[in-house]
């Protein structure tokens, strides 16, 4: 089993950004693997069975950040224009941990990823 993990932070004030939906989709096979939510501390850790995938499959991890900003009273009329953050990647090692933290702000984001273990 692979592990998908993330930590989302509010880049405006340095707090944890959590409580919003996140989805993992295998875009090669056009199938949703999971839909869940970031916890209140902005953490995600999910085991993923990749036994039916190929090492070349491409995936999208979709953070529905508009829900988060709206919960803080921000909206598109407040210049909040990024409603989703989409990370596209592959998972060639079916037993690795794929960690992708994200720093969010209403109009930008920054990501990085760790090397699979």
Biopython code that builds the backbone (N, CA, C, O; Angstrom):
import numpy as np
from Bio.PDB.StructureBuilder import StructureBuilder

atoms = [
    (1, "UNK", "N", (0.833, -1.183, 0.000)),
    (1, "UNK", "CA", (0.000, 0.000, 0.000)),
    (1, "UNK", "C", (0.882, 1.253, 0.000)),
    (1, "UNK", "O", (1.868, 1.336, 0.733)),
    (2, "UNK", "N", (0.513, 2.204, -0.821)),
    (2, "UNK", "CA", (1.166, 3.506, -0.811)),
    (2, "UNK", "C", (0.459, 4.385, 0.215)),
    (2, "UNK", "O", (-0.675, 4.113, 0.609)),
    (3, "UNK", "N", (1.138, 5.430, 0.635)),
    (3, "UNK", "CA", (0.534, 6.400, 1.540)),
    (3, "UNK", "C", (0.618, 7.770, 0.882)),
    (3, "UNK", "O", (1.683, 8.203, 0.439)),
    (4, "UNK", "N", (-0.522, 8.439, 0.828)),
    (4, "UNK", "CA", (-0.590, 9.825, 0.371)),
    (4, "UNK", "C", (-0.726, 10.672, 1.626)),
    (4, "UNK", "O", (-1.612, 10.434, 2.447)),
    (5, "UNK", "N", (0.144, 11.655, 1.775)),
    (5, "UNK", "CA", (0.028, 12.538, 2.928)),
    (5, "UNK", "C", (0.271, 13.976, 2.498)),
    (5, "UNK", "O", (0.929, 14.250, 1.495)),
    (6, "UNK", "N", (-0.287, 14.887, 3.296)),
    (6, "UNK", "CA", (-0.115, 16.305, 3.027)),
    (6, "UNK", "C", (-0.301, 17.078, 4.316)),
    (6, "UNK", "O", (-0.843, 16.570, 5.298)),
    (7, "UNK", "N", (0.154, 18.305, 4.291)),
    (7, "UNK", "CA", (-0.066, 19.254, 5.378)),
    (7, "UNK", "C", (-0.331, 20.585, 4.686)),
    (7, "UNK", "O", (0.479, 21.035, 3.876)),
    (8, "UNK", "N", (-1.454, 21.213, 4.996)),
    (8, "UNK", "CA", (-1.787, 22.493, 4.380)),
    (8, "UNK", "C", (-1.730, 23.591, 5.436)),
    (8, "UNK", "O", (-2.255, 23.450, 6.540)),
    (9, "UNK", "N", (-1.077, 24.686, 5.062)),
    (9, "UNK", "CA", (-0.897, 25.822, 5.964)),
    (9, "UNK", "C", (-1.459, 27.085, 5.325)),
    (9, "UNK", "O", (-1.375, 27.271, 4.111)),
    (10, "UNK", "N", (-2.029, 27.944, 6.151)),
    (10, "UNK", "CA", (-2.524, 29.236, 5.723)),
    (10, "UNK", "C", (-1.333, 30.185, 5.658)),
    (10, "UNK", "O", (-0.763, 30.544, 6.689)),
    (11, "UNK", "N", (-0.957, 30.589, 4.451)),
    (11, "UNK", "CA", (0.202, 31.456, 4.268)),
    (11, "UNK", "C", (-0.030, 32.893, 4.694)),
    (11, "UNK", "O", (0.919, 33.672, 4.783)),
    (12, "UNK", "N", (-1.283, 33.258, 4.960)),
    (12, "UNK", "CA", (-1.584, 34.621, 5.397)),
    (12, "UNK", "C", (-1.265, 34.824, 6.879)),
    (12, "UNK", "O", (-0.827, 35.899, 7.287)),
    (13, "UNK", "N", (-1.491, 33.771, 7.685)),
    (13, "UNK", "CA", (-1.282, 33.947, 9.117)),
    (13, "UNK", "C", (-0.506, 32.805, 9.772)),
    (13, "UNK", "O", (-0.316, 32.809, 10.989)),
    (14, "UNK", "N", (-0.053, 31.826, 8.977)),
    (14, "UNK", "CA", (0.788, 30.757, 9.497)),
    (14, "UNK", "C", (0.064, 29.653, 10.241)),
    (14, "UNK", "O", (0.709, 28.787, 10.833)),
    (15, "UNK", "N", (-1.272, 29.662, 10.224)),
    (15, "UNK", "CA", (-2.028, 28.622, 10.924)),
    (15, "UNK", "C", (-2.255, 27.418, 10.018)),
    (15, "UNK", "O", (-2.000, 27.467, 8.815)),
    (16, "UNK", "N", (-2.730, 26.356, 10.613)),
    (16, "UNK", "CA", (-3.100, 25.170, 9.846)),
    (16, "UNK", "C", (-4.348, 25.489, 9.028)),
    (16, "UNK", "O", (-5.251, 26.175, 9.507)),
    (17, "UNK", "N", (-4.394, 24.997, 7.811)),
    (17, "UNK", "CA", (-5.566, 25.171, 6.951)),
    (17, "UNK", "C", (-6.205, 23.800, 6.783)),
    (17, "UNK", "O", (-5.638, 22.928, 6.126)),
    (18, "UNK", "N", (-7.368, 23.605, 7.365)),
    (18, "UNK", "CA", (-7.990, 22.283, 7.315)),
    (18, "UNK", "C", (-9.487, 22.351, 7.168)),
    (18, "UNK", "O", (-10.082, 23.424, 7.066)),
    (19, "UNK", "N", (-10.084, 21.164, 7.160)),
    (19, "UNK", "CA", (-11.523, 21.043, 7.119)),
    (19, "UNK", "C", (-12.141, 21.169, 5.746)),
    (19, "UNK", "O", (-13.354, 21.349, 5.642)),
    (20, "UNK", "N", (-11.357, 21.082, 4.695)),
    (20, "UNK", "CA", (-11.919, 21.191, 3.345)),
    (20, "UNK", "C", (-11.706, 19.886, 2.573)),
    (20, "UNK", "O", (-10.803, 19.112, 2.892)),
    (21, "UNK", "N", (-12.539, 19.645, 1.557)),
    (21, "UNK", "CA", (-12.457, 18.391, 0.796)),
    (21, "UNK", "C", (-11.167, 18.261, -0.010)),
    (21, "UNK", "O", (-10.595, 19.244, -0.483)),
    (22, "UNK", "N", (-10.739, 17.026, -0.143)),
    (22, "UNK", "CA", (-9.593, 16.683, -0.984)),
    (22, "UNK", "C", (-9.904, 15.355, -1.663)),
    (22, "UNK", "O", (-10.453, 14.441, -1.047)),
    (23, "UNK", "N", (-9.545, 15.261, -2.939)),
    (23, "UNK", "CA", (-9.828, 14.059, -3.723)),
    (23, "UNK", "C", (-8.555, 13.574, -4.406)),
    (23, "UNK", "O", (-7.681, 14.367, -4.756)),
    (24, "UNK", "N", (-8.467, 12.259, -4.588)),
    (24, "UNK", "CA", (-7.400, 11.661, -5.378)),
    (24, "UNK", "C", (-8.040, 10.940, -6.549)),
    (24, "UNK", "O", (-8.929, 10.107, -6.374)),
    (25, "UNK", "N", (-7.571, 11.274, -7.751)),
    (25, "UNK", "CA", (-8.113, 10.684, -8.972)),
    (25, "UNK", "C", (-6.977, 10.073, -9.780)),
    (25, "UNK", "O", (-5.920, 10.685, -9.937)),
    (26, "UNK", "N", (-7.194, 8.879, -10.285)),
    (26, "UNK", "CA", (-6.282, 8.295, -11.267)),
    (26, "UNK", "C", (-6.765, 8.817, -12.614)),
    (26, "UNK", "O", (-7.777, 8.343, -13.130)),
    (27, "UNK", "N", (-6.057, 9.786, -13.189)),
    (27, "UNK", "CA", (-6.523, 10.388, -14.436)),
    (27, "UNK", "C", (-6.239, 9.501, -15.638)),
    (27, "UNK", "O", (-6.886, 9.647, -16.675)),
    (28, "UNK", "N", (-5.287, 8.588, -15.521)),
    (28, "UNK", "CA", (-5.025, 7.640, -16.607)),
    (28, "UNK", "C", (-6.207, 6.701, -16.780)),
    (28, "UNK", "O", (-6.615, 6.409, -17.904)),
    (29, "UNK", "N", (-6.753, 6.233, -15.676)),
    (29, "UNK", "CA", (-7.871, 5.284, -15.710)),
    (29, "UNK", "C", (-9.223, 5.964, -15.489)),
    (29, "UNK", "O", (-10.261, 5.302, -15.474)),
    (30, "UNK", "N", (-9.204, 7.280, -15.320)),
    (30, "UNK", "CA", (-10.420, 8.055, -15.104)),
    (30, "UNK", "C", (-11.251, 7.484, -13.957)),
    (30, "UNK", "O", (-12.442, 7.216, -14.110)),
    (31, "UNK", "N", (-10.594, 7.302, -12.796)),
    (31, "UNK", "CA", (-11.300, 6.742, -11.638)),
    (31, "UNK", "C", (-10.919, 7.504, -10.374)),
    (31, "UNK", "O", (-9.758, 7.855, -10.161)),
    (32, "UNK", "N", (-11.932, 7.751, -9.539)),
    (32, "UNK", "CA", (-11.704, 8.408, -8.257)),
    (32, "UNK", "C", (-11.246, 7.366, -7.246)),
    (32, "UNK", "O", (-11.891, 6.331, -7.080)),
    (33, "UNK", "N", (-10.141, 7.635, -6.577)),
    (33, "UNK", "CA", (-9.594, 6.703, -5.597)),
    (33, "UNK", "C", (-10.132, 7.005, -4.209)),
    (33, "UNK", "O", (-10.510, 6.091, -3.477)),
    (34, "UNK", "N", (-10.170, 8.285, -3.840)),
    (34, "UNK", "CA", (-10.808, 8.642, -2.579)),
    (34, "UNK", "C", (-11.275, 10.079, -2.616)),
    (34, "UNK", "O", (-10.785, 10.899, -3.391)),
    (35, "UNK", "N", (-12.232, 10.357, -1.760)),
    (35, "UNK", "CA", (-12.636, 11.717, -1.425)),
    (35, "UNK", "C", (-12.725, 11.752, 0.097)),
    (35, "UNK", "O", (-13.370, 10.907, 0.718)),
    (36, "UNK", "N", (-12.074, 12.735, 0.675)),
    (36, "UNK", "CA", (-12.030, 12.869, 2.126)),
    (36, "UNK", "C", (-11.891, 14.347, 2.447)),
    (36, "UNK", "O", (-12.137, 15.191, 1.586)),
    (37, "UNK", "N", (-11.508, 14.667, 3.649)),
    (37, "UNK", "CA", (-11.258, 16.061, 4.031)),
    (37, "UNK", "C", (-9.938, 16.156, 4.765)),
    (37, "UNK", "O", (-9.510, 15.216, 5.435)),
    (38, "UNK", "N", (-9.304, 17.302, 4.629)),
    (38, "UNK", "CA", (-8.148, 17.594, 5.458)),
    (38, "UNK", "C", (-8.671, 17.680, 6.888)),
    (38, "UNK", "O", (-9.764, 18.200, 7.111)),
    (39, "UNK", "N", (-7.913, 17.183, 7.856)),
    (39, "UNK", "CA", (-8.403, 17.303, 9.235)),
    (39, "UNK", "C", (-8.271, 18.756, 9.700)),
    (39, "UNK", "O", (-7.749, 19.595, 8.965)),
    (40, "UNK", "N", (-8.732, 19.051, 10.892)),
    (40, "UNK", "CA", (-8.728, 20.435, 11.376)),
    (40, "UNK", "C", (-7.330, 21.002, 11.565)),
    (40, "UNK", "O", (-7.157, 22.219, 11.634)),
    (41, "UNK", "N", (-6.329, 20.129, 11.650)),
    (41, "UNK", "CA", (-4.934, 20.568, 11.745)),
    (41, "UNK", "C", (-4.260, 20.616, 10.387)),
    (41, "UNK", "O", (-3.037, 20.729, 10.303)),
    (42, "UNK", "N", (-5.057, 20.529, 9.307)),
    (42, "UNK", "CA", (-4.503, 20.609, 7.963)),
    (42, "UNK", "C", (-3.686, 19.396, 7.565)),
    (42, "UNK", "O", (-2.748, 19.509, 6.777)),
    (43, "UNK", "N", (-4.031, 18.248, 8.098)),
    (43, "UNK", "CA", (-3.274, 17.020, 7.810)),
    (43, "UNK", "C", (-4.114, 16.035, 7.005)),
    (43, "UNK", "O", (-5.335, 15.963, 7.144)),
    (44, "UNK", "N", (-3.428, 15.291, 6.173)),
    (44, "UNK", "CA", (-4.023, 14.205, 5.409)),
    (44, "UNK", "C", (-3.046, 13.042, 5.423)),
    (44, "UNK", "O", (-1.854, 13.222, 5.176)),
    (45, "UNK", "N", (-3.545, 11.863, 5.709)),
    (45, "UNK", "CA", (-2.756, 10.643, 5.566)),
    (45, "UNK", "C", (-3.715, 9.537, 5.196)),
    (45, "UNK", "O", (-4.603, 9.184, 5.972)),
    (46, "UNK", "N", (-3.532, 8.988, 3.996)),
    (46, "UNK", "CA", (-4.447, 7.982, 3.469)),
    (46, "UNK", "C", (-3.655, 6.866, 2.814)),
    (46, "UNK", "O", (-2.753, 7.122, 2.017)),
    (47, "UNK", "N", (-3.993, 5.624, 3.151)),
    (47, "UNK", "CA", (-3.407, 4.463, 2.478)),
    (47, "UNK", "C", (-4.138, 4.263, 1.152)),
    (47, "UNK", "O", (-5.357, 4.411, 1.066)),
    (48, "UNK", "N", (-3.366, 3.924, 0.127)),
    (48, "UNK", "CA", (-3.923, 3.769, -1.208)),
    (48, "UNK", "C", (-3.445, 2.450, -1.801)),
    (48, "UNK", "O", (-2.244, 2.195, -1.879)),
    (49, "UNK", "N", (-4.385, 1.621, -2.214)),
    (49, "UNK", "CA", (-4.055, 0.352, -2.856)),
    (49, "UNK", "C", (-3.774, 0.611, -4.335)),
    (49, "UNK", "O", (-4.679, 0.960, -5.093)),
    (50, "UNK", "N", (-2.530, 0.442, -4.733)),
    (50, "UNK", "CA", (-2.128, 0.678, -6.120)),
    (50, "UNK", "C", (-1.920, -0.625, -6.891)),
    (50, "UNK", "O", (-1.295, -0.627, -7.951)),
    (51, "UNK", "N", (-2.439, -1.721, -6.365)),
    (51, "UNK", "CA", (-2.193, -3.021, -6.996)),
    (51, "UNK", "C", (-2.761, -3.113, -8.415)),
    (51, "UNK", "O", (-2.260, -3.897, -9.221)),
    (52, "UNK", "N", (-3.780, -2.343, -8.731)),
    (52, "UNK", "CA", (-4.380, -2.395, -10.069)),
    (52, "UNK", "C", (-3.936, -1.237, -10.959)),
    (52, "UNK", "O", (-4.527, -0.991, -12.011)),
    (53, "UNK", "N", (-2.897, -0.532, -10.533)),
    (53, "UNK", "CA", (-2.394, 0.586, -11.325)),
    (53, "UNK", "C", (-1.058, 0.223, -11.971)),
    (53, "UNK", "O", (-0.394, -0.739, -11.583)),
    (54, "UNK", "N", (-0.693, 1.020, -12.959)),
    (54, "UNK", "CA", (0.613, 0.876, -13.609)),
    (54, "UNK", "C", (1.541, 1.954, -13.072)),
    (54, "UNK", "O", (1.079, 3.000, -12.615)),
    (55, "UNK", "N", (2.821, 1.713, -13.124)),
    (55, "UNK", "CA", (3.808, 2.681, -12.647)),
    (55, "UNK", "C", (3.755, 3.984, -13.437)),
    (55, "UNK", "O", (4.205, 5.021, -12.949)),
    (56, "UNK", "N", (3.212, 3.944, -14.646)),
    (56, "UNK", "CA", (3.131, 5.137, -15.493)),
    (56, "UNK", "C", (1.822, 5.907, -15.329)),
    (56, "UNK", "O", (1.663, 6.972, -15.926)),
    (57, "UNK", "N", (0.888, 5.397, -14.538)),
    (57, "UNK", "CA", (-0.381, 6.105, -14.331)),
    (57, "UNK", "C", (-0.126, 7.490, -13.731)),
    (57, "UNK", "O", (0.795, 7.682, -12.936)),
    (58, "UNK", "N", (-0.957, 8.436, -14.129)),
    (58, "UNK", "CA", (-0.898, 9.798, -13.605)),
    (58, "UNK", "C", (-2.075, 10.026, -12.671)),
    (58, "UNK", "O", (-3.179, 9.533, -12.903)),
    (59, "UNK", "N", (-1.818, 10.784, -11.612)),
    (59, "UNK", "CA", (-2.812, 11.043, -10.574)),
    (59, "UNK", "C", (-2.967, 12.536, -10.364)),
    (59, "UNK", "O", (-2.066, 13.320, -10.662)),
    (60, "UNK", "N", (-4.129, 12.917, -9.843)),
    (60, "UNK", "CA", (-4.380, 14.289, -9.414)),
    (60, "UNK", "C", (-4.863, 14.263, -7.972)),
    (60, "UNK", "O", (-5.780, 13.523, -7.616)),
    (61, "UNK", "N", (-4.227, 15.086, -7.156)),
    (61, "UNK", "CA", (-4.680, 15.330, -5.794)),
    (61, "UNK", "C", (-5.285, 16.729, -5.824)),
    (61, "UNK", "O", (-4.589, 17.708, -6.092)),
    (62, "UNK", "N", (-6.588, 16.817, -5.547)),
    (62, "UNK", "CA", (-7.321, 18.068, -5.708)),
    (62, "UNK", "C", (-7.755, 18.581, -4.339)),
    (62, "UNK", "O", (-8.530, 17.932, -3.636)),
    (63, "UNK", "N", (-7.247, 19.742, -3.974)),
    (63, "UNK", "CA", (-7.602, 20.402, -2.733)),
    (63, "UNK", "C", (-8.661, 21.455, -3.051)),
    (63, "UNK", "O", (-8.395, 22.371, -3.830)),
    (64, "UNK", "N", (-9.841, 21.349, -2.474)),
    (64, "UNK", "CA", (-10.927, 22.299, -2.726)),
    (64, "UNK", "C", (-10.800, 23.467, -1.748)),
    (64, "UNK", "O", (-11.548, 23.579, -0.777)),
    (65, "UNK", "N", (-9.833, 24.327, -2.039)),
    (65, "UNK", "CA", (-9.452, 25.396, -1.115)),
    (65, "UNK", "C", (-10.476, 26.525, -1.035)),
    (65, "UNK", "O", (-10.491, 27.262, -0.049)),
    (66, "UNK", "N", (-11.325, 26.678, -2.036)),
    (66, "UNK", "CA", (-12.354, 27.715, -1.989)),
    (66, "UNK", "C", (-13.260, 27.544, -0.786)),
    (66, "UNK", "O", (-13.687, 28.528, -0.182)),
    (67, "UNK", "N", (-13.555, 26.301, -0.434)),
    (67, "UNK", "CA", (-14.377, 26.009, 0.744)),
    (67, "UNK", "C", (-13.701, 26.565, 2.000)),
    (67, "UNK", "O", (-14.357, 27.141, 2.867)),
    (68, "UNK", "N", (-12.396, 26.385, 2.082)),
    (68, "UNK", "CA", (-11.644, 26.878, 3.242)),
    (68, "UNK", "C", (-11.705, 28.403, 3.325)),
    (68, "UNK", "O", (-12.028, 28.960, 4.374)),
    (69, "UNK", "N", (-11.389, 29.083, 2.204)),
    (69, "UNK", "CA", (-11.386, 30.550, 2.217)),
    (69, "UNK", "C", (-12.782, 31.097, 2.484)),
    (69, "UNK", "O", (-12.932, 32.089, 3.198)),
    (70, "UNK", "N", (-13.804, 30.460, 1.918)),
    (70, "UNK", "CA", (-15.182, 30.898, 2.186)),
    (70, "UNK", "C", (-15.516, 30.768, 3.671)),
    (70, "UNK", "O", (-16.227, 31.608, 4.223)),
    (71, "UNK", "N", (-15.002, 29.710, 4.325)),
    (71, "UNK", "CA", (-15.278, 29.526, 5.764)),
    (71, "UNK", "C", (-14.642, 30.629, 6.604)),
    (71, "UNK", "O", (-15.058, 30.869, 7.738)),
    (72, "UNK", "N", (-13.631, 31.301, 6.045)),
    (72, "UNK", "CA", (-12.982, 32.420, 6.744)),
    (72, "UNK", "C", (-13.591, 33.764, 6.354)),
    (72, "UNK", "O", (-13.109, 34.819, 6.766)),
    (73, "UNK", "N", (-14.651, 33.712, 5.557)),
    (73, "UNK", "CA", (-15.333, 34.939, 5.157)),
    (73, "UNK", "C", (-14.790, 35.571, 3.897)),
    (73, "UNK", "O", (-15.171, 36.693, 3.565)),
    (74, "UNK", "N", (-13.909, 34.885, 3.180)),
    (74, "UNK", "CA", (-13.389, 35.403, 1.910)),
    (74, "UNK", "C", (-14.156, 34.776, 0.757)),
    (74, "UNK", "O", (-14.599, 33.630, 0.841)),
    (75, "UNK", "N", (-14.306, 35.529, -0.306)),
    (75, "UNK", "CA", (-14.989, 34.994, -1.492)),
    (75, "UNK", "C", (-14.315, 35.565, -2.734)),
    (75, "UNK", "O", (-13.379, 36.358, -2.633)),
    (76, "UNK", "N", (-14.797, 35.155, -3.905)),
    (76, "UNK", "CA", (-14.231, 35.650, -5.162)),
    (76, "UNK", "C", (-14.313, 37.173, -5.230)),
    (76, "UNK", "O", (-13.444, 37.812, -5.823)),
    (77, "UNK", "N", (-15.340, 37.755, -4.633)),
    (77, "UNK", "CA", (-15.448, 39.215, -4.637)),
    (77, "UNK", "C", (-14.385, 39.873, -3.757)),
    (77, "UNK", "O", (-14.143, 41.075, -3.866)),
    (78, "UNK", "N", (-13.753, 39.085, -2.887)),
    (78, "UNK", "CA", (-12.651, 39.580, -2.048)),
    (78, "UNK", "C", (-11.299, 39.234, -2.673)),
    (78, "UNK", "O", (-10.285, 39.181, -1.976)),
    (79, "UNK", "N", (-11.286, 39.004, -3.966)),
    (79, "UNK", "CA", (-10.088, 38.635, -4.723)),
    (79, "UNK", "C", (-9.599, 37.233, -4.416)),
    (79, "UNK", "O", (-8.437, 36.918, -4.671)),
    (80, "UNK", "N", (-10.457, 36.390, -3.878)),
    (80, "UNK", "CA", (-10.116, 34.981, -3.681)),
    (80, "UNK", "C", (-10.457, 34.277, -4.984)),
    (80, "UNK", "O", (-11.620, 33.968, -5.243)),
    (81, "UNK", "N", (-9.439, 34.022, -5.805)),
    (81, "UNK", "CA", (-9.715, 33.476, -7.125)),
    (81, "UNK", "C", (-9.284, 32.021, -7.284)),
    (81, "UNK", "O", (-9.695, 31.371, -8.246)),
    (82, "UNK", "N", (-8.483, 31.499, -6.386)),
    (82, "UNK", "CA", (-8.042, 30.106, -6.495)),
    (82, "UNK", "C", (-8.976, 29.247, -5.658)),
    (82, "UNK", "O", (-8.896, 29.241, -4.430)),
    (83, "UNK", "N", (-9.859, 28.522, -6.330)),
    (83, "UNK", "CA", (-10.834, 27.693, -5.613)),
    (83, "UNK", "C", (-10.377, 26.250, -5.478)),
    (83, "UNK", "O", (-10.919, 25.500, -4.666)),
    (84, "UNK", "N", (-9.387, 25.856, -6.267)),
    (84, "UNK", "CA", (-8.835, 24.500, -6.177)),
    (84, "UNK", "C", (-7.333, 24.561, -6.425)),
    (84, "UNK", "O", (-6.844, 25.385, -7.198)),
    (85, "UNK", "N", (-6.624, 23.676, -5.757)),
    (85, "UNK", "CA", (-5.206, 23.446, -6.040)),
    (85, "UNK", "C", (-5.116, 22.004, -6.507)),
    (85, "UNK", "O", (-5.546, 21.087, -5.808)),
    (86, "UNK", "N", (-4.555, 21.809, -7.694)),
    (86, "UNK", "CA", (-4.481, 20.478, -8.293)),
    (86, "UNK", "C", (-3.010, 20.107, -8.469)),
    (86, "UNK", "O", (-2.251, 20.809, -9.136)),
    (87, "UNK", "N", (-2.624, 18.984, -7.853)),
    (87, "UNK", "CA", (-1.273, 18.465, -8.007)),
    (87, "UNK", "C", (-1.343, 17.244, -8.908)),
    (87, "UNK", "O", (-2.105, 16.316, -8.636)),
    (88, "UNK", "N", (-0.567, 17.234, -9.962)),
    (88, "UNK", "CA", (-0.549, 16.099, -10.896)),
    (88, "UNK", "C", (0.800, 15.405, -10.756)),
    (88, "UNK", "O", (1.844, 16.054, -10.821)),
    (89, "UNK", "N", (0.782, 14.088, -10.563)),
    (89, "UNK", "CA", (2.013, 13.355, -10.264)),
    (89, "UNK", "C", (1.845, 11.876, -10.610)),
    (89, "UNK", "O", (0.757, 11.431, -10.977)),
    (90, "UNK", "N", (2.916, 11.141, -10.491)),
    (90, "UNK", "CA", (2.885, 9.684, -10.674)),
    (90, "UNK", "C", (3.309, 9.027, -9.360)),
    (90, "UNK", "O", (3.922, 9.661, -8.501)),
    (91, "UNK", "N", (2.970, 7.752, -9.226)),
    (91, "UNK", "CA", (3.372, 6.978, -8.044)),
    (91, "UNK", "C", (3.979, 5.660, -8.522)),
    (91, "UNK", "O", (3.322, 4.620, -8.466)),
    (92, "UNK", "N", (5.223, 5.696, -8.989)),
    (92, "UNK", "CA", (5.831, 4.489, -9.547)),
    (92, "UNK", "C", (6.107, 3.392, -8.524)),
    (92, "UNK", "O", (6.108, 2.210, -8.870)),
    (93, "UNK", "N", (6.343, 3.771, -7.267)),
    (93, "UNK", "CA", (6.594, 2.790, -6.214)),
    (93, "UNK", "C", (5.277, 2.546, -5.472)),
    (93, "UNK", "O", (4.788, 3.432, -4.771)),
    (94, "UNK", "N", (4.717, 1.376, -5.621)),
    (94, "UNK", "CA", (3.389, 1.073, -5.069)),
    (94, "UNK", "C", (3.357, 0.956, -3.555)),
    (94, "UNK", "O", (2.285, 0.799, -2.971)),
    (95, "UNK", "N", (4.523, 1.030, -2.907)),
    (95, "UNK", "CA", (4.591, 0.917, -1.450)),
    (95, "UNK", "C", (5.261, 2.122, -0.795)),
    (95, "UNK", "O", (5.696, 2.042, 0.354)),
    (96, "UNK", "N", (5.345, 3.214, -1.504)),
    (96, "UNK", "CA", (6.038, 4.393, -0.985)),
    (96, "UNK", "C", (5.081, 5.356, -0.295)),
    (96, "UNK", "O", (3.860, 5.249, -0.414)),
    (97, "UNK", "N", (5.676, 6.297, 0.430)),
    (97, "UNK", "CA", (4.928, 7.426, 1.006)),
    (97, "UNK", "C", (5.159, 8.621, 0.080)),
    (97, "UNK", "O", (6.296, 8.969, -0.235)),
    (98, "UNK", "N", (4.066, 9.235, -0.345)),
    (98, "UNK", "CA", (4.114, 10.421, -1.185)),
    (98, "UNK", "C", (3.565, 11.586, -0.362)),
    (98, "UNK", "O", (2.359, 11.692, -0.141)),
    (99, "UNK", "N", (4.470, 12.456, 0.085)),
    (99, "UNK", "CA", (4.088, 13.569, 0.953)),
    (99, "UNK", "C", (4.180, 14.869, 0.169)),
    (99, "UNK", "O", (5.230, 15.205, -0.380)),
    (100, "UNK", "N", (3.050, 15.607, 0.123)),
    (100, "UNK", "CA", (2.971, 16.830, -0.667)),
    (100, "UNK", "C", (2.356, 17.960, 0.160)),
    (100, "UNK", "O", (1.142, 18.159, 0.110)),
    (101, "UNK", "N", (3.166, 18.703, 0.919)),
    (101, "UNK", "CA", (2.668, 19.840, 1.692)),
    (101, "UNK", "C", (2.349, 21.028, 0.776)),
    (101, "UNK", "O", (2.928, 21.179, -0.300)),
    (102, "UNK", "N", (1.412, 21.867, 1.235)),
    (102, "UNK", "CA", (0.988, 23.026, 0.457)),
    (102, "UNK", "C", (0.829, 24.223, 1.397)),
    (102, "UNK", "O", (0.198, 24.114, 2.449)),
    (103, "UNK", "N", (1.402, 25.360, 1.014)),
    (103, "UNK", "CA", (1.155, 26.624, 1.692)),
    (103, "UNK", "C", (0.167, 27.390, 0.828)),
    (103, "UNK", "O", (0.412, 27.630, -0.355)),
    (104, "UNK", "N", (-0.958, 27.771, 1.435)),
    (104, "UNK", "CA", (-2.063, 28.386, 0.701)),
    (104, "UNK", "C", (-2.196, 29.865, 1.030)),
    (104, "UNK", "O", (-1.939, 30.294, 2.155)),
    (105, "UNK", "N", (-2.597, 30.625, 0.040)),
    (105, "UNK", "CA", (-3.116, 31.974, 0.262)),
    (105, "UNK", "C", (-4.260, 32.140, -0.735)),
    (105, "UNK", "O", (-4.402, 31.319, -1.641)),
    (106, "UNK", "N", (-5.066, 33.166, -0.592)),
    (106, "UNK", "CA", (-6.222, 33.281, -1.478)),
    (106, "UNK", "C", (-5.870, 33.368, -2.970)),
    (106, "UNK", "O", (-6.670, 32.985, -3.822)),
    (107, "UNK", "N", (-4.680, 33.870, -3.275)),
    (107, "UNK", "CA", (-4.311, 34.078, -4.675)),
    (107, "UNK", "C", (-3.049, 33.361, -5.110)),
    (107, "UNK", "O", (-2.542, 33.615, -6.203)),
    (108, "UNK", "N", (-2.534, 32.472, -4.279)),
    (108, "UNK", "CA", (-1.334, 31.735, -4.669)),
    (108, "UNK", "C", (-1.193, 30.507, -3.786)),
    (108, "UNK", "O", (-1.914, 30.329, -2.805)),
    (109, "UNK", "N", (-0.252, 29.678, -4.161)),
    (109, "UNK", "CA", (0.088, 28.526, -3.329)),
    (109, "UNK", "C", (1.502, 28.093, -3.662)),
    (109, "UNK", "O", (2.031, 28.407, -4.728)),
    (110, "UNK", "N", (2.105, 27.368, -2.731)),
    (110, "UNK", "CA", (3.446, 26.836, -2.922)),
    (110, "UNK", "C", (3.421, 25.379, -2.484)),
    (110, "UNK", "O", (2.864, 25.046, -1.439)),
    (111, "UNK", "N", (4.021, 24.524, -3.281)),
    (111, "UNK", "CA", (4.040, 23.101, -2.952)),
    (111, "UNK", "C", (5.463, 22.566, -3.038)),
    (111, "UNK", "O", (6.344, 23.184, -3.636)),
    (112, "UNK", "N", (5.660, 21.439, -2.446)),
    (112, "UNK", "CA", (6.884, 20.660, -2.613)),
    (112, "UNK", "C", (6.514, 19.226, -2.308)),
    (112, "UNK", "O", (5.424, 18.954, -1.806)),
    (113, "UNK", "N", (7.394, 18.329, -2.600)),
    (113, "UNK", "CA", (7.107, 16.923, -2.289)),
    (113, "UNK", "C", (8.389, 16.272, -1.792)),
    (113, "UNK", "O", (9.502, 16.677, -2.129)),
    (114, "UNK", "N", (8.183, 15.256, -0.983)),
    (114, "UNK", "CA", (9.321, 14.490, -0.500)),
    (114, "UNK", "C", (9.592, 13.352, -1.467)),
    (114, "UNK", "O", (8.715, 12.947, -2.229)),
    (115, "UNK", "N", (10.791, 12.850, -1.430)),
    (115, "UNK", "CA", (11.125, 11.688, -2.244)),
    (115, "UNK", "C", (10.431, 10.460, -1.659)),
    (115, "UNK", "O", (10.384, 10.300, -0.440)),
    (116, "UNK", "N", (9.898, 9.602, -2.507)),
    (116, "UNK", "CA", (9.264, 8.383, -1.966)),
    (116, "UNK", "C", (10.231, 7.591, -1.104)),
    (116, "UNK", "O", (11.404, 7.427, -1.439)),
    (117, "UNK", "N", (9.713, 7.107, 0.010)),
    (117, "UNK", "CA", (10.532, 6.292, 0.922)),
    (117, "UNK", "C", (10.553, 4.860, 0.465)),
    (117, "UNK", "O", (11.189, 4.019, 1.101)),
]
sb = StructureBuilder()
sb.init_structure("model")
sb.init_model(0)
sb.init_chain("A")
sb.init_seg("    ")
for serial, (resi, resn, name, xyz) in enumerate(atoms, 1):
    if name == "N":
        sb.init_residue(resn, " ", resi, " ")
    sb.init_atom(name, np.array(xyz, "f"), 0.0, 1.0, " ", f" {name:<3s}", serial, name[0])
structure = sb.get_structure()
